Amino acid sequence: MEKLKQRILADASVMSTDVVKLDTILNHQVDPALTMEMGKEFARLFVEAGITKVITVESSGIPVAFATAHELGVPLVFARRKKTLIADPDAYVERVPSFTKGIVTDLLVSRQLLSETDRLLFIDDIIANGDAARGLVKIIERSGAELAGIGIVVEKSFQAGAKALREQGYRVESLVKISSLDNGSITFE
């Protein structure tokens, strides 16, 4: 998506050779019009996949996943990172490290929200090492649902996350691929 690339070049900050800050686009502030365009693009890419639900991880993946679910006309499910008082006590749980947060968190999805008849589209904002993605994939596998595809807004292709998922046989579609953050510059594939 050329418009997304231009916004990244204009608004992103390169924090290190591994970290790009996208707070004004995805992670702290959301551009509704751009988000809806991203959702339309993911819906276009996966319209033939028979998606029954879109799934993501809270919180930065929610806006784009919502836009995608809206375009596909299906529900959105998101994995929580914290257990609440009303949470399903028998929820699917997977412990995952967070690359950007530098901590380990739990992903939780209520068993009532996933079934063996579901064909899921997993949407996420950024993939680096893919730890959260692998955790959610494990939850999906345990639920018996089928993972029909993975949509990533920004893939850092110099890190192993998306490549590993592709090698496992999953269809991964990224709107933008960043091949390098060297010398404080963003280089796209």
Phi, psi and chi 1 to 4 in degrees:
 res  aa     phi    psi   chi1   chi2   chi3   chi4
   1 MET       -  110.9  -78.2 -173.2   66.2      -
   2 GLU   -62.3  -40.6 -165.7   57.5   36.2      -
   3 LYS   -61.6  -39.9 -174.9  174.3 -175.9  178.1
   4 LEU   -65.7  -43.0  177.5   58.1      -      -
   5 LYS   -57.9  -44.8  -75.1 -177.9 -179.0  178.6
   6 GLN   -64.2  -39.8  -65.5  -50.3  -46.7      -
   7 ARG   -64.8  -39.9  -79.6  -64.2  -58.6  -81.1
   8 ILE   -63.0  -46.5  -70.4  169.3      -      -
   9 LEU   -61.7  -36.8  -70.5  173.7      -      -
  10 ALA   -77.7  -36.8      -      -      -      -
  11 ASP  -114.5  -19.0  -64.8  -13.1      -      -
  12 ALA   -77.1  155.6      -      -      -      -
  13 SER  -121.3  130.7  -59.1      -      -      -
  14 VAL   -86.8  116.6  176.6      -      -      -
  15 MET   -89.5  -31.5  -52.5  -55.1  -70.2      -
  16 SER  -164.3 -176.2   71.6      -      -      -
  17 THR   -71.0   -7.2   57.7      -      -      -
  18 ASP  -115.9  -16.4  -69.2  -31.7      -      -
  19 VAL  -125.9  128.2  178.4      -      -      -
  20 VAL  -118.5  132.0   60.5      -      -      -
  21 LYS   -94.1  120.7 -174.3  175.9  177.7 -177.0
  22 LEU  -119.5   34.3  -62.8  166.9      -      -
  23 ASP   -58.3  -32.0  -80.8    3.7      -      -
  24 THR   -87.8   -0.5   61.3      -      -      -
  25 ILE  -118.3  -44.4  -56.3  167.9      -      -
  26 LEU  -128.5  -37.8  -68.6  171.2      -      -
  27 ASN  -102.6  -11.5  -54.5  114.6      -      -
  28 HIS  -142.0  -32.0 -158.6   55.3      -      -
  29 GLN  -127.9  144.9  171.6  176.9  -81.0      -
  30 VAL  -122.0  132.1  174.8      -      -      -
  31 ASP   -91.0  105.1  177.3  -30.4      -      -
  32 PRO   -58.1  -42.3  -25.4   35.5      -      -
  33 ALA   -65.5  -45.6      -      -      -      -
  34 LEU   -64.8  -39.5 -179.4   59.7      -      -
  35 THR   -61.9  -43.1  -59.8      -      -      -
  36 MET   -65.2  -36.5  -67.9  -52.4  -70.2      -
  37 GLU   -63.7  -40.1  -75.4 -176.1   46.5      -
  38 MET   -64.0  -42.4  -69.9 -175.0  -80.9      -
  39 GLY   -61.0  -40.8      -      -      -      -
  40 LYS   -63.2  -39.3  -75.0  179.2 -176.0  176.0
  41 GLU   -67.1  -44.0 -178.9   60.9   11.5      -
  42 PHE   -63.2  -40.8  -78.5  130.3      -      -
  43 ALA   -61.3  -41.5      -      -      -      -
  44 ARG   -62.0  -42.4 -177.1 -171.0   69.6   75.9
  45 LEU   -66.7  -32.0  -70.1  167.2      -      -
  46 PHE  -115.9   11.1  -69.8   97.8      -      -
  47 VAL   -59.2  -32.4   70.4      -      -      -
  48 GLU   -85.9    0.8  -59.1  -62.7  -33.8      -
  49 ALA   -86.7   -1.0      -      -      -      -
  50 GLY    67.0   37.7      -      -      -      -
  51 ILE   -65.7  132.6  -57.0  -59.1      -      -
  52 THR  -105.2  -23.7   61.9      -      -      -
  53 LYS  -152.6  149.5  -69.4  179.8 -177.4  170.7
  54 VAL  -102.4  141.0  172.2      -      -      -
  55 ILE  -130.8  146.4 -169.4  165.0      -      -
  56 THR  -150.5 -178.8 -166.9      -      -      -
  57 VAL  -112.3  135.3  175.9      -      -      -
  58 GLU   -68.3  147.8   75.9  173.1   -3.7      -
  59 SER  -116.1  -28.4   64.6      -      -      -
  60 SER   -67.2  -21.7  -63.0      -      -      -
  61 GLY   -79.2  -16.4      -      -      -      -
  62 ILE   -61.3  -48.5  -67.4  174.1      -      -
  63 PRO   -58.5  -47.3  -26.2   36.0      -      -
  64 VAL   -69.9  -37.9  176.8      -      -      -
  65 ALA   -63.5  -39.8      -      -      -      -
  66 PHE   -61.4  -46.9  173.8   85.6      -      -
  67 ALA   -60.5  -39.2      -      -      -      -
  68 THR   -67.5  -47.1  -54.9      -      -      -
  69 ALA   -60.1  -41.2      -      -      -      -
  70 HIS   -59.7  -46.4  175.1   74.4      -      -
  71 GLU   -64.5  -37.5  -73.1  -63.0  -42.4      -
  72 LEU   -82.2  -14.6  -69.3  170.8      -      -
  73 GLY    71.5   36.7      -      -      -      -
  74 VAL  -128.9  163.5  -60.8      -      -      -
  75 PRO   -69.7  158.4  -16.6   28.1      -      -
  76 LEU  -110.9  131.8  165.3   63.7      -      -
  77 VAL  -118.6  138.2  173.9      -      -      -
  78 PHE  -129.9  141.9   60.7   89.6      -      -
  79 ALA   -75.6  129.5      -      -      -      -
  80 ARG   -82.8  155.1  -66.4 -173.5  177.7  -86.5
  81 ARG  -102.9  -10.0  -71.7 -167.5  179.3  -93.2
  82 LYS  -135.8  139.8  -67.0 -179.2 -178.4  170.8
  83 LYS   -76.2  135.6 -166.5  168.8 -170.3  170.6
  84 THR  -107.1  171.0   65.0      -      -      -
  85 LEU   -64.3  -28.1  -68.1  174.8      -      -
  86 ILE  -102.1   11.4   57.9  171.1      -      -
  87 ALA   -67.2  150.4      -      -      -      -
  88 ASP   -60.7  116.9  179.8   -9.1      -      -
  89 PRO   -65.8  -17.2   21.1  -28.2      -      -
  90 ASP  -110.6   31.8 -169.0   33.1      -      -
  91 ALA   -67.7  156.2      -      -      -      -
  92 TYR   -68.8  133.3  -63.4  108.6      -      -
  93 VAL  -133.0  137.4  179.0      -      -      -
  94 GLU  -140.7  128.9 -166.6   65.3   37.7      -
  95 ARG   -87.7  128.0 -177.0  151.7  -79.1 -159.2
  96 VAL  -137.8  145.2  -61.9      -      -      -
  97 PRO   -79.8  151.2   22.2  -25.4      -      -
  98 SER  -110.0  121.2  170.2      -      -      -
  99 PHE   -60.9  -49.7  179.0   78.4      -      -
 100 THR   -79.9  -30.0   51.7      -      -      -
 101 LYS   -85.1  -22.7  -67.1  179.1 -179.5   74.1
 102 GLY    70.4   24.0      -      -      -      -
 103 ILE  -134.7  170.1   58.9  171.6      -      -
 104 VAL  -104.5  133.2  174.5      -      -      -
 105 THR  -130.7  166.1   62.2      -      -      -
 106 ASP   -99.2  141.0  -72.0  -25.3      -      -
 107 LEU  -101.7  131.6  -61.2 -177.9      -      -
 108 LEU  -128.1  131.0  -59.1   99.7      -      -
 109 VAL  -133.1  127.8  178.4      -      -      -
 110 SER   -61.1  135.5  172.8      -      -      -
 111 ARG   -62.2  -25.6  -70.7 -179.9 -175.5  -91.2
 112 GLN   -68.8  -17.7  -61.2  170.2    6.5      -
 113 LEU   -94.5  -10.7  -59.7  177.4      -      -
 114 LEU  -125.2  138.3  -59.2  178.3      -      -
 115 SER  -138.4  167.7   75.7      -      -      -
 116 GLU   -65.4  -16.0  -66.6  176.7   -0.2      -
 117 THR   -90.7   -4.5   60.5      -      -      -
 118 ASP   -79.8  140.4  -78.5  -39.7      -      -
 119 ARG  -115.1  109.3  -74.4 -175.5   50.6   81.9
 120 LEU   -98.7  144.3  -58.2  174.9      -      -
 121 LEU  -114.0  116.1  173.0   56.4      -      -
 122 PHE   -91.3  120.3  172.0   24.2      -      -
 123 ILE  -113.5  134.3  -61.7  -69.5      -      -
 124 ASP  -140.2  158.5 -150.4   -1.4      -      -
 125 ASP   -76.9  -53.0   60.0  -24.0      -      -
 126 ILE  -138.0  141.7  -59.8  172.4      -      -
 127 ILE  -122.8  128.8 -170.0  161.8      -      -
 128 ALA  -115.1  -93.6      -      -      -      -
 129 ASN   -82.5  -18.3  -66.8  -35.0      -      -
 130 GLY    85.0   16.8      -      -      -      -
 131 ASP   -63.3  -46.8  -65.5  -42.0      -      -
 132 ALA   -64.8  -40.4      -      -      -      -
 133 ALA   -61.2  -46.0      -      -      -      -
 134 ARG   -62.0  -37.7  -81.6 -168.9  -60.3  -81.1
 135 GLY   -63.6  -44.6      -      -      -      -
 136 LEU   -68.5  -36.5 -168.5   55.6      -      -
 137 VAL   -60.2  -40.7  167.1      -      -      -
 138 LYS   -62.0  -42.1  -73.1  179.6 -176.7  175.6
 139 ILE   -62.1  -45.3  -72.6  172.3      -      -
 140 ILE   -59.9  -44.9  -67.8  166.0      -      -
 141 GLU   -61.1  -43.9  -71.4  172.1  -12.8      -
 142 ARG   -64.8  -29.7  -77.3 -157.5  -44.5  -90.8
 143 SER   -73.7  -19.7   76.9      -      -      -
 144 GLY    88.7   -5.7      -      -      -      -
 145 ALA   -70.7  161.4      -      -      -      -
 146 GLU  -101.8  131.5 -177.4  179.8  -11.4      -
 147 LEU   -89.1  104.9 -179.9   54.9      -      -
 148 ALA   -82.4  -20.9      -      -      -      -
 149 GLY   177.0  167.2      -      -      -      -
 150 ILE  -130.3  126.7  -58.1  169.0      -      -
 151 GLY  -113.1  125.9      -      -      -      -
 152 ILE  -119.0  130.6  -54.6  -66.1      -      -
 153 VAL   -68.4  -55.0  175.3      -      -      -
 154 VAL  -126.1  115.5  176.9      -      -      -
 155 GLU  -100.1  123.6  174.4 -176.2  -24.5      -
 156 LYS   -89.2   93.2  -67.3 -166.2  -72.6 -179.5
 157 SER   -70.9  -11.3   59.1      -      -      -
 158 PHE   -82.4   -4.0   59.0   91.2      -      -
 159 GLN  -112.0  161.1  -68.7  174.5  -63.1      -
 160 ALA   -83.4   -9.6      -      -      -      -
 161 GLY   -54.9  -58.7      -      -      -      -
 162 ALA   -68.0  -39.4      -      -      -      -
 163 LYS   -59.5  -43.3 -179.2 -178.5  178.7 -166.6
 164 ALA   -62.6  -40.2      -      -      -      -
 165 LEU   -66.0  -41.2  -69.3  168.0      -      -
 166 ARG   -62.5  -41.2  -73.3 -176.9 -176.8  101.8
 167 GLU   -64.6  -25.3  -72.2  172.2   -8.0      -
 168 GLN   -81.6   -1.6  -68.2  173.7   12.7      -
 169 GLY    97.7    5.1      -      -      -      -
 170 TYR   -83.6  143.4  -65.5  108.3      -      -
 171 ARG   -79.6  118.8  176.1 -177.7  173.5 -163.3
 172 VAL  -120.3  122.4  179.9      -      -      -
 173 GLU  -117.6  123.0  -61.0  -75.6  -10.6      -
 174 SER  -112.5  137.4  -60.2      -      -      -
 175 LEU   -73.9  -35.1  -61.2 -177.6      -      -
 176 VAL  -141.7  138.0  169.9      -      -      -
 177 LYS  -118.9  122.3  -67.0 -179.9 -178.5  179.1
 178 ILE   -97.9  121.4  -64.3  175.0      -      -
 179 SER   -93.8  -16.3   60.2      -      -      -
 180 SER  -163.5  148.1  172.1      -      -      -
 181 LEU  -121.9   18.1  -63.7  172.1      -      -
 182 ASP   -62.9  146.3  -69.3  -15.8      -      -
 183 ASN    56.8   29.4  -58.5  -44.8      -      -
 184 GLY    71.3   14.5      -      -      -      -
 185 SER  -115.9  145.3  -65.2      -      -      -
 186 ILE   -92.6  123.9  -63.0  168.6      -      -
 187 THR  -117.2  124.9  -55.2      -      -      -
 188 PHE   -92.6  151.4  -64.7  109.3      -      -
 189 GLU   -70.7      -  -94.6 -172.3   34.7      -
